[in-house]
Every structure is written in C-alpha cells, then in structure tokens.
C-alpha cells in the first residue's frame, strides 16, 4: 500500500517540476532575465503548487 502512495507523490513532484519549468521558460521568453528576481520565482513556485493540486484533483488522481 505504501508503494501506491509514493507513486502518487512522485507523480505530483514530477508534474510540479514540469509546470514550474514551463512557467519559468514562458516568463523568460516574455520578460527576459528580469524574471530571475526572488519574488517572481516565489510566485512561480506558488502558482505551480496550486496548479498541480488543481490538475491532479480534477482528473481524480488525488482524492484528498
């Protein structure tokens, strides 16, 4: 049973990394190197975290 939960955690972690990188590269394309500010990176992390939860709960992968 613990392997099942670790798979869900790993899937969420990978999706978080992909979404974070995607948002970062889109922001880099539009705003250039000014996106490397600390507050912008924090905003990217928060948006990515919320978006992963929304997506995985929306498709029924995470039930809680």
N, C-alpha and C positions, 0 to 999 in steps of 0.2 A: 504494500500500500504506500509506503514512503517513496518508492520509486515513481509512482504516479504523481505525487505532489512535487517532487523535484523536477519532473519533466515540465510541469506547468510553470514552475518558477524559472526554469531555463528558457522556455519559450517566451515568457514575458521579458526576460532580460535581453534576449536577442532582439525581440521586436523593439524594445526601448532603445537599444543601440542603433538599430536601423533608422528609426524615426528621428532620433537625435541627430544622426549624421545627415539625414535627408534635410531636416530643417536647417542645420548649420550650412550645408552647401547651397541651399536655395538663398539663405540670407547672405552668404558670402558673394553669391552671384549678383544680388541686388544692391547690397550696401558696401561691398568691398571689405577691406581689412578693418574697418571701424566696428565690425561685428565681434571682434575679439575682446571687447570690453567685458569686464566681470559681470556686470548686471545683465547684459544681453545673454551671456552664457547661462546665467541662473534662470532667466526667463525661458530659454530653450529647454533646460532640464525640467522645469515645472510643466511646461506645455507638453513635452514628450511623456512625462509620467502620467499626466491626466489622460492623454490621448491613448496610451497603451491600455489603461484600465477601461476606458470607454469602448475601445475596439474589442478587447477580449471578453468583456462582459456582454457586449452587444451580440457577438456571434455565439455566446453560450459556452465559451471555453473556460471562463472563470465564473463560478456560480455565486460567490460571495460578494 
